[in-house]
Amino acid sequence: MKQAMGSLSLPKEWSRFLDYPEKEAWWLELDDWYAGQCLDQTQSQPICPPGSLVFNALENTLPEQVLVVILGQDPYHRRGQAHGLSFSVPPGVPAPPSLVNIQKELRRSFPNQFQKVAPSDLSGWAKQGVLLLNTVLSVREGMPFSHKNKGWEILTGRIIKRLGEENRGIVFMLWGNPARAHKDKIIHPSHLILEAPHPSPLSSHRGFLGCDHFQKANTHLVTVGAKAVDWFTCDGLF
């Protein structure tokens, strides 16, 4: 289910899983605020990602399909980069610095895959059950964190909490402090929580590079009887 401009509408499967948040006051406030952002003609910078892609992560990976959650901060804020999947860019778009570091970590973790191209369009991950979620789902072009504390964190916090209560052995990769702040919502002991600094060049050297999250995730998934993720599924080149 796609959303109309300025009218937020969750995919029906996620709405049901989250106990229909659209009925609650905070959602109505978020919806009104977002609609105003979409219609504000005084703003020269558009909203990223485009309105039809705000819930792209949820549309590509339904609740019962989630094996891994990769939680980032907010979408890329340069035109043409964000398409609703955390850290991912559309086919043909050069990888931003954070994604370049993710690709470096992939190649370091799987040296035997040297002949394969590390993906920039991560849609192939989403199709395998990797929920590519940001804590904030929109941003004004050229203005990072401009849509922080507007209500998105309530939604993404509920997503993490509900998934964190399930007895399913989900892998949660929490990259950066905004993502790590949700750790206490993941309460079922079956889950694997992996924390690291954000892959941004400003912080990746403090523990993201060398974290082995992709290897550790696959080991855990096999242990709980799930299929390992093919991290080199490539829908786009970099």
N, C-alpha and C positions, 0 to 999 in steps of 0.2 A: 504494500500500500504506500503510495507516494503522497507527499504533503503538498498542498497548495501554498503559494507564497503567502507568508504571514499567518498561516493556519497550521499549527503543529499537530500531526496525527501519527501516533505510534503504529507500527505494524501490529495487527490484531493479536498475533501470538504473544508479543511482548506486553501489550496492554493487559491481556489476561494474566500473564505470568506475574506482572507487577501489581495486580489487584486494581486495575483501572485507575491509574493516577490522574487521568484527564478530568476526573470529577472533583479533584481537590483544589483548594484555593491557590496554592503555590503554582500549580500548573496553569491555571487561568491567568495568573499574573505574568508568568513566563510567556505564555502565548500572546497576551496583549503587548508585552514589551517587544517580543520578536516581530510581531506584525508591524509595530511602529518603526522598528529598525528597517524592515523591508520597504516600507512606504515612504521613509524620510528622504525626500528629494533634495534636501540640503546637504546630504552626505555625498561627496564625490567618490568615495571608495565603496565598492560593493561589499557584500557579506560573503565570507568564505566558510564552508563551501557553498555552492549554489543551493537555494532552498530545497530543490528536489533531492539533494544528496545529504541533507543533514542527518537522516537516520539510515544512511547507507550501511553502516556496520550492522545495525539490527536487522535490516532487510536481507543481508547476505548470510547472516548466521543466526538462526532461530534459537530460542532458549534450550530446547532439547538437544541441539547440535553442538553446544559449546563444550569444547575440550580444553581450550587454552584461552585465557584473557590476557591481552597485552594492553596495558593501561598507560596512556600518555597524558599530556597536559591539555593544550588546545590545538586547533587545526593550524596547518601552515597558513601564513598570512600574506603570501605573495600570489598574485593572480595566476590561476591555472594549476596551482599545485594541489590544493585540498580537494578531495572527493569523498569525504565522509568516512575514511578508514584511517585510523591513527598510523602515522609515519609513512603512509603509502602515497604515491602520486599516480596520476593517470598514465596510460601508455604513451611513450614518447617524450615525457617530461623529464628533464635531468633530475637526478636524485639530489635533494637538499642535504646539507652537511650532516644532520642527524641520521638520515637514512644511509648516507655513505658509511657512517660508523657502524650501523647495523650490518651492512654488507661486509665490512671488514671483519666483524665478529663472526658472521656466518662462515666466511672463508677460513678464518683461523680455527673455528670449531670443527669444521669438516674438510680438512686438507685433501682428503681423497676425492672430493667433489670439484677439484680444481678445473676440470674441463667444463663445468656448468657455469652459467651466468647467474649471479645473485640477483633476485628480482627487485624492481623498483615499484611496479604495480603489484601490490600484495593481495589482490583479489583472490589469487589461488590459495593463499593461506585461509582467507575467510571461508572459502568453499569447503575447506577441510575441518572446520570447526574452531578456527582461531578468531575470537571476537576482538576486533581491532577498534578499541574504544578510547576516546579522549574523555577527561573529566569535564571539559567544557566543549560543547559541540559546534560552536560557531565563533567567528572572530571578524572584526572589521579589517578589510584589506590594509596592510601596512601598519597595523596597530595590535601587536601581540598582547594577549591577556585583556583586550578591550571588552570582552563579554564575560569576564570572570564575575562571580558573585551575583549573577542575574537569575539563577534558578537551575541552571544546567547541573550543578553539582548535586542537587537534591535527587534528580533523576539518575545520574550515574552512580551516586551512592546507593540508591535503592537497588539498582541492577547488581552491583557488587554484593550487597547484603543478601539479596535473594539467592544469587548463585552460590554465595559463601555458606548458606545454610543447607545446601543440597548435599546428599551423600553420593558424590559422583567422582571424586578424585580429580577435580579440575586443577589445572596449573594456572596460577596467577603470577604474571610478570609485572611487577610494579616498578616503573622506571621514572625516577624523579620524585621530589618531595610531594607534589600534589597527588601523585598516584600512591605513594607509600602511606599517605595519611589515611587511606581506606583499609589498611591492613587489619584493623581491629574488627572490621565487618565480616571477615572471612573466618567463620567460627568452626566449621566442621573439620575434624581431624583428618579426613580423607584427602584434603586438598594439599597441594604443594605451593608454597608461597616463595617466590624468588624476587628479591629486591636488588636494585642497582641504581646508581646515579643515572640521570637522563643521558641519552646518547649524544646530546649536543656537544660540539667541540669544546664548550666551556667546562664541561664536567665529565665527559666520557673517560678521560684518563684517570679519574678518581675511582674507577672500579667497574665501569661498564665494559670496557674492552678487557677481555679475559674472564668475564663472568660465567661463561659456559651455560647460559640459560637455555639455549636451544638444545644442546645435548642433554642437559638435566631434564628438560621437559619431555623429550622423547623417551628417556629411560623410565620416567614416572608413568607416562601413558601406557607403555607396554606392561609395566608392573600391575596396573589396575585393569588390564584387559582391553585397552583401547588401542587404536592404530596410531603409530608414530606419524608425525607430520613430515611431509616432504617439503622442507624449507626452501628448496630450489625450484619448486613449481613456479614457472616464469610466465606471467601474462604480459610483461613489458620489459624492455631492455633499458639499461642505464648507460 
